[in-house]
Amino acid sequence: MSIDLANAVGPVYSSGEHITMVDDHAAHNYSPLPVVAATADGVWITDVEGNRYLDALAGYSAVNFGHRNTEIIAAVNDQLNRLTLTSRAFHSDRLGPFCRDLAALCGKDMVLPMNTGAEAVESAIKVARKWGTDVKGVPTDQASIVVAAGNFHGRTTTIVSFSDDESARRGFGPFTPGFRIVPFGDADAMAAAIDDTTVAVLIEPIQGEAGVVVPPADYLPKVRELCTAANVLMICDEIQSGLGRTGETLASDHWGVVPDLYTLGKALGGGVLPVSAVVGNNDVLGVLAPGEHGSTFGGNPLAAAVGSTVVSMLGTGYWQDRARVMGAHLHSRLSDMVGSGVTAVRGLGLWAGVDVDPALGSGKEMCKKLAQRGVLVKDTHGSTLRFAPPIVITIDEIDWALDQFAKVLKS
Ligand SMILES: Cc1ncc(COP(=O)(O)O)c(C=O)c1O
């Protein structure tokens, strides 16, 4: 796809000029690769100069169904022409079907619609504390929540309060109390941290930001058992792992584990707009009464139309199957690279954390070299690269991207 510069709206700037403008006028809370996207289609992004890149990151799973997926864009256009925003002061004809169908997809009966992932996590924390106080009987202001080391659940003040990543925390205190951090994958440590004040355990079934870390096979089932035995809510943050990415609707499905609450986001917005949700049953989400929680945009008709489309697409099972098949190919090619510049590969489905030999350069340098060869991925924690392309990717495109990766490792 080429950009029609003649018909572009407003002045046309080069990539360099765009990057300078962002440097000068946007807060420096990111360090993006020097690629300025102008258009995108499927797995391909085109920059303002017309260079094409294979997007092997998919907006950290927000673009699971491909850039400008036709079914999703059709739903957006249809909804744009009918109704976009009401706030929750009124009903819309989109919210009920969205909540009903999303709850059913997750095997639950109720949804709390929000916008960003961090908001969904914040909301789940509030719900768990309220449930703990009102239902479990934990004394007011005593509720504790157990989380895992290496977690990433977002950037709000409460969420960074239980991060163990110093760069996410430094200078942002004072922090919200009430959280205990235990090693990820260690069910005994989890058991030791739970006491009478514990209202919830909050974990990512697979830790994305930590480098796509898959826990031992018995971990999630054991955590489920611990939570049930101690009358503690199990909350699975599936914002990055859920909605097809791992080859199942929800990553927890791989272990046959059903938490009390799911947090969902990213792909729920179809790569178009922020849509997030907490999904659970009435006995937990029902603790919220009018006035106790809310969001002007949460559950808006446009978001609900997009979310409904995503839910109906996942209802076919096509995306989960495709992620499984394409993921098997991705992982088989990546594991062949172990020993040739790659030291370890982790992940499930179309999601891989790839540790690169630090002697070859930093993860960031690797990403820059890959971008020069037309492949976009992002580094995490030093020398780990994350591959999570849109699920529409083909075998040939995976091969091409990994051929470029092999060349970068050799250079
Ligand atoms: C597991 C998980 N939870 C929460 C979030 C936060 O989502 P958002 O950036 O939409 O606030 C992320 C984002 O990467 C995530 O990976």
The ligand as an ORCA input file, in Angstrom:
! r2SCAN-3c Opt
* xyz 0 1
  C      -0.901     -8.006     31.497
  C      -1.162     -6.534     31.320
  N      -2.003     -5.919     32.154
  C      -2.272     -4.612     32.030
  C      -1.680     -3.851     31.050
  C      -1.996     -2.379     30.952
  O      -2.761     -2.104     29.838
  P      -2.901     -0.593     29.298
  O      -1.566     -0.206     28.727
  O      -3.988     -0.661     28.258
  O      -3.277      0.253     30.465
  C      -0.787     -4.455     30.169
  C      -0.119     -3.663     29.126
  O       0.875     -4.033     28.533
  C      -0.518     -5.833     30.300
  O       0.331     -6.451     29.488
*
